[in-house]
Amino acid sequence: MTRTTDRPKPLRERVDGVLLLDKPSGISSNAALQRARRVLGAAKAGHTGTLDPLATGLLPLAFGESTKFSQALLDADKAYRATVKLGVSTSTGDAEGEVLSRAPVVVNAAQLAAAAACFRGEIEQMPPMYSALKHAGKPLYVYAREGVDIERKRRRVHIYDLQCTLLADDTFDMVVRCSKGTYVRTLGEDIGHMLGCGAHLTALRRTAIGRFGIEDALSMAQVEAEGLAARARLLPVDCLIGALPALTLPDADAHRLCQGQCVPLDGTPAGDYRVYLGTTFLGLGRVDDSAVLRSRRLVSTGEGA
């Protein structure tokens, strides 16, 4: 006789907003997302930029309608703090990888500062094989685990600020503010290579993305302790594009925009805008060179998941 047990299905309903999570070390960004999603009972969710399992720090999670605007943070500048060990190179560029080589370390603070200065401004990086960058639909780390090396092209990124402080004979602290697409592991490795001894990251923490800072983030323990009450911690849907100027439309124009029609706005400069009807956020719109507003991405005002 087969015995079945009725288990309650997890709550899944429409939840809109953005959670600033301080991701713990040891789990993937997707695993952190799914844990938070279960706690909030959200039907739809996504994150706004992968952090390595080893890394901790700011991971904004988008729920419901806010997922439509996640690209804004994927494209945003970011800030990190890392601990880098000199003299040891690994297969992944961090402490989780296999040791590839060891070298003696004879580095002083002046030499470290001189090396760091070479990496400020616009630089080129080779994306690491152990990364989420995709080739033929698969992340590079899948090929790396299979022992397959994929040819990659160097990418231009911008290092706005880089401060390196020697903590010990073979360890330094690295504070970085950089453009999207920057691999901090690669930056640490490249500095180690310039110093002639190799290097890898032993710790990495993301401290800022765009307008958001780690000081406003909740830990996973806080989110799980609060349960559904943590929904009150969500930032509004429009926060992801909060750096854009706002347009408030009258009722008739708002209705036209939501019906897919264009709206003439004489004298309005071209560009992207947050669009509102009163205090109600309607979505993202773009005004063209003819001062005509068209919707780019609208939020749903309907009910349900």
C-alpha positions as a Markdown table, in Angstrom:
| # | Residue | x | y | z |
|---|---|---|---|---|
| 1 | Met | 0.0 | 0.0 | 0.0 |
| 2 | Thr | 1.4 | 3.4 | -1.0 |
| 3 | Arg | 1.1 | 6.1 | 1.6 |
| 4 | Thr | 1.0 | 9.7 | 0.6 |
| 5 | Thr | 1.6 | 12.7 | 2.8 |
| 6 | Asp | -0.1 | 15.9 | 2.0 |
| 7 | Arg | 2.3 | 18.7 | 2.4 |
| 8 | Pro | 1.3 | 22.3 | 2.3 |
| 9 | Lys | 2.5 | 24.1 | -0.8 |
| 10 | Pro | 4.8 | 27.0 | -0.1 |
| 11 | Leu | 3.1 | 30.4 | -0.4 |
| 12 | Arg | 3.7 | 32.0 | -3.7 |
| 13 | Glu | 2.1 | 35.4 | -4.4 |
| 14 | Arg | 2.9 | 38.6 | -6.1 |
| 15 | Val | 5.4 | 40.6 | -4.1 |
| 16 | Asp | 6.9 | 43.7 | -5.6 |
| 17 | Gly | 10.0 | 45.5 | -4.4 |
| 18 | Val | 13.8 | 45.3 | -3.9 |
| 19 | Leu | 15.6 | 43.7 | -0.9 |
| 20 | Leu | 19.1 | 44.7 | -0.2 |
| 21 | Leu | 20.7 | 41.5 | 1.0 |
| 22 | Asp | 24.1 | 41.1 | 2.7 |
| 23 | Lys | 24.9 | 37.7 | 1.1 |
| 24 | Pro | 26.8 | 35.3 | 3.4 |
| 25 | Ser | 29.9 | 33.5 | 2.2 |
| 26 | Gly | 29.6 | 29.8 | 1.1 |
| 27 | Ile | 26.4 | 30.0 | -1.0 |
| 28 | Ser | 25.8 | 31.1 | -4.6 |
| 29 | Ser | 23.8 | 34.2 | -5.5 |
| 30 | Asn | 21.0 | 32.0 | -6.8 |
| 31 | Ala | 20.8 | 30.0 | -3.6 |
| 32 | Ala | 20.6 | 33.2 | -1.6 |
| 33 | Leu | 17.9 | 34.5 | -3.9 |
| 34 | Gln | 15.8 | 31.3 | -3.5 |
| 35 | Arg | 16.1 | 31.3 | 0.3 |
| 36 | Ala | 14.9 | 34.9 | 0.4 |
| 37 | Arg | 12.2 | 34.2 | -2.1 |
| 38 | Arg | 10.8 | 31.3 | 0.0 |
| 39 | Val | 10.9 | 33.5 | 3.1 |
| 40 | Leu | 8.9 | 36.3 | 1.4 |
| 41 | Gly | 6.6 | 33.9 | -0.4 |
| 42 | Ala | 7.3 | 35.7 | -3.7 |
| 43 | Ala | 6.1 | 34.3 | -7.0 |
| 44 | Lys | 8.8 | 36.1 | -9.1 |
| 45 | Ala | 12.3 | 37.1 | -8.2 |
| 46 | Gly | 15.8 | 37.7 | -9.7 |
| 47 | His | 19.1 | 39.1 | -8.5 |
| 48 | Thr | 21.0 | 42.1 | -10.0 |
| 49 | Gly | 24.5 | 40.8 | -10.4 |
| 50 | Thr | 26.2 | 37.6 | -9.4 |
| 51 | Leu | 28.6 | 37.3 | -6.4 |
| 52 | Asp | 30.9 | 34.3 | -6.1 |
| 53 | Pro | 30.1 | 31.8 | -3.4 |
| 54 | Leu | 33.2 | 32.8 | -1.5 |
| 55 | Ala | 32.2 | 36.5 | -1.6 |
| 56 | Thr | 29.9 | 38.3 | 0.8 |
| 57 | Gly | 28.2 | 41.7 | 0.6 |
| 58 | Leu | 25.6 | 43.6 | -1.2 |
| 59 | Leu | 23.2 | 41.6 | -3.4 |
| 60 | Pro | 20.1 | 43.5 | -4.4 |
| 61 | Leu | 17.2 | 41.0 | -4.9 |
| 62 | Ala | 14.3 | 42.1 | -7.2 |
| 63 | Phe | 10.8 | 40.8 | -6.7 |
| 64 | Gly | 7.8 | 40.9 | -8.9 |
| 65 | Glu | 7.6 | 44.0 | -11.1 |
| 66 | Ser | 11.0 | 45.3 | -10.0 |
| 67 | Thr | 12.6 | 42.5 | -12.0 |
| 68 | Lys | 11.8 | 44.5 | -15.1 |
| 69 | Phe | 14.3 | 47.1 | -14.1 |
| 70 | Ser | 17.2 | 44.9 | -12.9 |
| 71 | Gln | 19.4 | 45.8 | -15.8 |
| 72 | Ala | 19.9 | 49.2 | -14.3 |
| 73 | Leu | 22.0 | 47.7 | -11.5 |
| 74 | Leu | 23.7 | 45.2 | -13.8 |
| 75 | Asp | 25.1 | 48.2 | -15.6 |
| 76 | Ala | 25.9 | 50.2 | -12.5 |
| 77 | Asp | 29.3 | 50.9 | -11.0 |
| 78 | Lys | 30.3 | 48.8 | -8.0 |
| 79 | Ala | 32.7 | 48.9 | -5.0 |
| 80 | Tyr | 34.5 | 46.1 | -3.3 |
| 81 | Arg | 36.9 | 45.3 | -0.5 |
| 82 | Ala | 39.2 | 42.3 | -0.9 |
| 83 | Thr | 42.0 | 40.6 | 0.9 |
| 84 | Val | 44.8 | 39.4 | -1.4 |
| 85 | Lys | 47.5 | 36.8 | -0.6 |
| 86 | Leu | 50.8 | 37.2 | -2.5 |
| 87 | Gly | 53.0 | 34.4 | -3.5 |
| 88 | Val | 50.4 | 31.8 | -4.3 |
| 89 | Ser | 48.4 | 31.5 | -7.6 |
| 90 | Thr | 45.3 | 29.4 | -7.9 |
| 91 | Ser | 43.2 | 28.0 | -10.7 |
| 92 | Thr | 40.2 | 30.2 | -9.8 |
| 93 | Gly | 42.0 | 33.3 | -8.6 |
| 94 | Asp | 40.6 | 32.8 | -5.1 |
| 95 | Ala | 41.0 | 30.5 | -2.1 |
| 96 | Glu | 38.6 | 27.9 | -3.5 |
| 97 | Gly | 40.9 | 27.0 | -6.4 |
| 98 | Glu | 43.8 | 24.5 | -6.8 |
| 99 | Val | 47.2 | 25.9 | -6.1 |
| 100 | Leu | 49.1 | 26.3 | -9.4 |
| 101 | Ser | 52.3 | 27.9 | -8.2 |
| 102 | Arg | 54.2 | 29.4 | -5.3 |
| 103 | Ala | 56.8 | 32.1 | -5.3 |
| 104 | Pro | 58.8 | 34.0 | -2.7 |
| 105 | Val | 57.4 | 37.4 | -1.7 |
| 106 | Val | 59.6 | 40.4 | -1.2 |
| 107 | Val | 57.3 | 43.4 | -1.4 |
| 108 | Asn | 57.1 | 46.7 | 0.5 |
| 109 | Ala | 54.4 | 49.3 | 0.7 |
| 110 | Ala | 55.9 | 51.6 | -1.9 |
| 111 | Gln | 56.2 | 48.7 | -4.4 |
| 112 | Leu | 52.6 | 47.7 | -3.8 |
| 113 | Ala | 51.4 | 51.4 | -4.2 |
| 114 | Ala | 53.4 | 51.7 | -7.5 |
| 115 | Ala | 51.8 | 48.5 | -8.8 |
| 116 | Ala | 48.3 | 49.6 | -7.9 |
| 117 | Ala | 48.8 | 52.9 | -9.6 |
| 118 | Cys | 49.2 | 51.0 | -12.9 |
| 119 | Phe | 45.7 | 49.7 | -12.7 |
| 120 | Arg | 43.8 | 52.9 | -12.1 |
| 121 | Gly | 41.7 | 54.3 | -15.0 |
| 122 | Glu | 40.7 | 52.4 | -18.1 |
| 123 | Ile | 42.4 | 49.0 | -18.3 |
| 124 | Glu | 41.9 | 45.7 | -20.1 |
| 125 | Gln | 41.2 | 42.4 | -18.3 |
| 126 | Met | 41.0 | 38.8 | -19.5 |
| 127 | Pro | 37.8 | 37.3 | -18.1 |
| 128 | Pro | 38.6 | 34.3 | -16.0 |
| 129 | Met | 37.5 | 30.8 | -17.0 |
| 130 | Tyr | 35.9 | 30.4 | -13.5 |
| 131 | Ser | 33.2 | 33.0 | -14.2 |
| 132 | Ala | 29.6 | 33.2 | -15.1 |
| 133 | Leu | 30.3 | 34.7 | -18.5 |
| 134 | Lys | 28.7 | 32.5 | -21.1 |
| 135 | His | 30.0 | 30.8 | -24.2 |
| 136 | Ala | 27.6 | 28.9 | -26.5 |
| 137 | Gly | 24.9 | 29.2 | -23.8 |
| 138 | Lys | 27.0 | 27.8 | -21.0 |
| 139 | Pro | 28.9 | 29.6 | -18.2 |
| 140 | Leu | 32.6 | 29.5 | -18.6 |
| 141 | Tyr | 33.0 | 27.8 | -15.2 |
| 142 | Val | 31.2 | 24.7 | -16.6 |
| 143 | Tyr | 33.9 | 24.4 | -19.2 |
| 144 | Ala | 36.6 | 25.1 | -16.6 |
| 145 | Arg | 35.4 | 22.2 | -14.4 |
| 146 | Glu | 35.5 | 20.0 | -17.5 |
| 147 | Gly | 39.1 | 21.0 | -18.1 |
| 148 | Val | 38.2 | 22.9 | -21.3 |
| 149 | Asp | 39.8 | 26.2 | -21.9 |
| 150 | Ile | 37.8 | 28.6 | -24.1 |
| 151 | Glu | 39.4 | 31.4 | -26.0 |
| 152 | Arg | 38.3 | 34.8 | -24.5 |
| 153 | Lys | 38.7 | 38.4 | -25.6 |
| 154 | Arg | 40.2 | 41.0 | -23.3 |
| 155 | Arg | 37.6 | 43.5 | -22.1 |
| 156 | Arg | 37.9 | 47.2 | -21.2 |
| 157 | Val | 36.8 | 48.2 | -17.7 |
| 158 | His | 37.3 | 51.3 | -15.7 |
| 159 | Ile | 38.9 | 51.4 | -12.2 |
| 160 | Tyr | 37.8 | 54.7 | -10.7 |
| 161 | Asp | 39.7 | 54.2 | -7.5 |
| 162 | Leu | 42.1 | 51.6 | -6.1 |
| 163 | Gln | 43.7 | 51.6 | -2.7 |
| 164 | Cys | 46.0 | 48.9 | -1.6 |
| 165 | Thr | 47.4 | 48.6 | 1.9 |
| 166 | Leu | 50.0 | 46.0 | 3.0 |
| 167 | Leu | 48.7 | 44.1 | 6.0 |
| 168 | Ala | 51.5 | 41.6 | 6.3 |
| 169 | Asp | 54.6 | 40.5 | 4.3 |
| 170 | Asp | 52.4 | 38.5 | 2.0 |
| 171 | Thr | 48.9 | 40.0 | 2.4 |
| 172 | Phe | 47.3 | 43.2 | 1.3 |
| 173 | Asp | 43.9 | 44.9 | 1.6 |
| 174 | Met | 42.4 | 46.2 | -1.7 |
| 175 | Val | 39.5 | 48.7 | -1.9 |
| 176 | Val | 38.1 | 49.1 | -5.4 |
| 177 | Arg | 35.5 | 51.3 | -7.1 |
| 178 | Cys | 35.0 | 50.1 | -10.6 |
| 179 | Ser | 32.7 | 49.9 | -13.7 |
| 180 | Lys | 30.5 | 47.0 | -14.5 |
| 181 | Gly | 32.2 | 43.9 | -15.8 |
| 182 | Thr | 35.3 | 44.2 | -13.6 |
| 183 | Tyr | 36.7 | 41.0 | -12.2 |
| 184 | Val | 38.3 | 41.8 | -8.8 |
| 185 | Arg | 39.9 | 38.4 | -8.7 |
| 186 | Thr | 41.6 | 39.2 | -11.9 |
| 187 | Leu | 42.7 | 42.6 | -10.6 |
| 188 | Gly | 44.3 | 40.9 | -7.6 |
| 189 | Glu | 46.0 | 38.3 | -9.8 |
| 190 | Asp | 47.3 | 41.0 | -12.2 |
| 191 | Ile | 48.8 | 43.1 | -9.3 |
| 192 | Gly | 50.5 | 39.9 | -8.0 |
| 193 | His | 51.9 | 39.2 | -11.5 |
| 194 | Met | 53.3 | 42.7 | -11.7 |
| 195 | Leu | 54.9 | 42.3 | -8.4 |
| 196 | Gly | 56.5 | 39.1 | -9.7 |
| 197 | Cys | 55.1 | 36.6 | -7.2 |
| 198 | Gly | 51.5 | 35.9 | -8.2 |
| 199 | Ala | 48.4 | 36.3 | -5.9 |
| 200 | His | 44.9 | 35.2 | -5.2 |
| 201 | Leu | 41.9 | 36.5 | -3.2 |
| 202 | Thr | 41.2 | 35.1 | 0.2 |
| 203 | Ala | 38.2 | 37.3 | 0.9 |
| 204 | Leu | 35.9 | 39.5 | -1.2 |
| 205 | Arg | 33.1 | 41.8 | -0.1 |
| 206 | Arg | 30.9 | 44.0 | -2.3 |
| 207 | Thr | 30.1 | 47.2 | -0.5 |
| 208 | Ala | 28.2 | 49.2 | -3.0 |
| 209 | Ile | 26.2 | 49.0 | -6.3 |
| 210 | Gly | 25.2 | 52.3 | -7.9 |
| 211 | Arg | 23.3 | 54.3 | -5.3 |
| 212 | Phe | 23.0 | 51.5 | -2.8 |
| 213 | Gly | 25.4 | 50.7 | 0.0 |
| 214 | Ile | 26.1 | 47.7 | 2.2 |
| 215 | Glu | 25.1 | 49.7 | 5.3 |
| 216 | Asp | 21.5 | 49.5 | 4.3 |
| 217 | Ala | 21.5 | 45.7 | 3.6 |
| 218 | Leu | 19.9 | 43.0 | 5.8 |
| 219 | Ser | 21.7 | 39.8 | 6.6 |
| 220 | Met | 20.1 | 36.5 | 5.6 |
| 221 | Ala | 19.7 | 35.7 | 9.3 |
| 222 | Gln | 17.6 | 38.9 | 9.7 |
| 223 | Val | 15.4 | 38.1 | 6.7 |
| 224 | Glu | 14.8 | 34.6 | 7.9 |
| 225 | Ala | 14.1 | 35.7 | 11.4 |
| 226 | Glu | 11.5 | 38.2 | 10.3 |
| 227 | Gly | 9.7 | 35.9 | 7.8 |
| 228 | Leu | 6.9 | 37.5 | 5.9 |
| 229 | Ala | 7.3 | 40.6 | 8.0 |
| 230 | Ala | 10.5 | 41.2 | 6.0 |
| 231 | Arg | 8.2 | 42.3 | 3.1 |
| 232 | Ala | 8.0 | 45.7 | 4.9 |
| 233 | Arg | 11.8 | 46.0 | 4.4 |
| 234 | Leu | 11.4 | 46.0 | 0.6 |
| 235 | Leu | 12.3 | 49.2 | -1.3 |
| 236 | Pro | 9.8 | 50.4 | -3.9 |
| 237 | Val | 9.9 | 49.1 | -7.5 |
| 238 | Asp | 11.1 | 52.4 | -8.9 |
| 239 | Cys | 14.2 | 52.6 | -6.7 |
| 240 | Leu | 16.3 | 50.6 | -9.3 |
| 241 | Ile | 16.0 | 53.5 | -11.7 |
| 242 | Gly | 15.9 | 56.3 | -9.1 |
| 243 | Ala | 18.8 | 58.1 | -10.7 |
| 244 | Leu | 16.7 | 58.9 | -13.7 |
| 245 | Pro | 14.6 | 62.1 | -13.9 |
| 246 | Ala | 10.9 | 61.8 | -13.2 |
| 247 | Leu | 7.9 | 62.8 | -15.4 |
| 248 | Thr | 4.4 | 63.1 | -13.9 |
| 249 | Leu | 1.6 | 62.8 | -16.5 |
| 250 | Pro | -2.0 | 64.0 | -16.4 |
| 251 | Asp | -4.7 | 61.3 | -16.4 |
| 252 | Ala | -5.3 | 61.3 | -20.2 |
| 253 | Asp | -1.6 | 61.1 | -21.1 |
| 254 | Ala | -1.0 | 58.4 | -18.6 |
| 255 | His | -3.9 | 56.4 | -20.0 |
| 256 | Arg | -2.5 | 56.8 | -23.5 |
| 257 | Leu | 0.9 | 55.7 | -22.5 |
| 258 | Cys | -0.4 | 52.6 | -20.7 |
| 259 | Gln | -2.4 | 51.7 | -23.9 |
| 260 | Gly | 0.8 | 51.6 | -25.9 |
| 261 | Gln | 0.3 | 55.0 | -27.5 |
| 262 | Cys | 2.9 | 57.8 | -27.7 |
| 263 | Val | 2.5 | 61.1 | -25.8 |
| 264 | Pro | 3.8 | 64.4 | -27.2 |
| 265 | Leu | 5.6 | 66.4 | -24.5 |
| 266 | Asp | 6.7 | 69.8 | -26.0 |
| 267 | Gly | 9.9 | 71.1 | -24.5 |
| 268 | Thr | 10.9 | 67.9 | -22.7 |
| 269 | Pro | 14.6 | 67.0 | -23.3 |
| 270 | Ala | 15.3 | 63.6 | -24.9 |
| 271 | Gly | 16.2 | 60.8 | -22.6 |
| 272 | Asp | 14.9 | 58.1 | -20.3 |
| 273 | Tyr | 12.5 | 58.9 | -17.5 |
| 274 | Arg | 10.6 | 57.4 | -14.6 |
| 275 | Val | 7.0 | 58.0 | -15.4 |
| 276 | Tyr | 4.2 | 58.6 | -12.8 |
| 277 | Leu | 0.5 | 59.3 | -12.6 |
| 278 | Gly | 0.4 | 61.3 | -9.4 |
| 279 | Thr | 2.5 | 59.2 | -7.0 |
| 280 | Thr | 1.8 | 56.0 | -8.8 |
| 281 | Phe | 4.8 | 54.6 | -10.7 |
| 282 | Leu | 3.9 | 53.6 | -14.2 |
| 283 | Gly | 7.3 | 52.5 | -15.5 |
| 284 | Leu | 10.2 | 53.5 | -17.7 |
| 285 | Gly | 9.7 | 55.8 | -20.7 |
| 286 | Arg | 11.9 | 57.4 | -23.3 |
| 287 | Val | 11.5 | 60.8 | -24.9 |
| 288 | Asp | 12.9 | 61.0 | -28.4 |
| 289 | Asp | 14.5 | 63.9 | -30.2 |
| 290 | Ser | 11.0 | 65.0 | -31.3 |
| 291 | Ala | 9.8 | 65.4 | -27.7 |
| 292 | Val | 7.6 | 62.3 | -28.0 |
| 293 | Leu | 7.3 | 60.0 | -25.0 |
| 294 | Arg | 7.0 | 56.2 | -25.6 |
| 295 | Ser | 7.0 | 53.5 | -23.0 |
| 296 | Arg | 10.0 | 51.3 | -22.6 |
| 297 | Arg | 8.9 | 49.1 | -19.8 |
| 298 | Leu | 5.6 | 49.5 | -17.8 |
| 299 | Val | 4.7 | 47.9 | -14.5 |
| 300 | Ser | 1.5 | 45.8 | -14.2 |
| 301 | Thr | -1.1 | 47.3 | -12.0 |
| 302 | Gly | -3.3 | 44.2 | -12.0 |
| 303 | Glu | -3.8 | 41.9 | -9.1 |
| 304 | Gly | -2.5 | 38.4 | -8.7 |
| 305 | Ala | 0.8 | 36.5 | -9.0 |
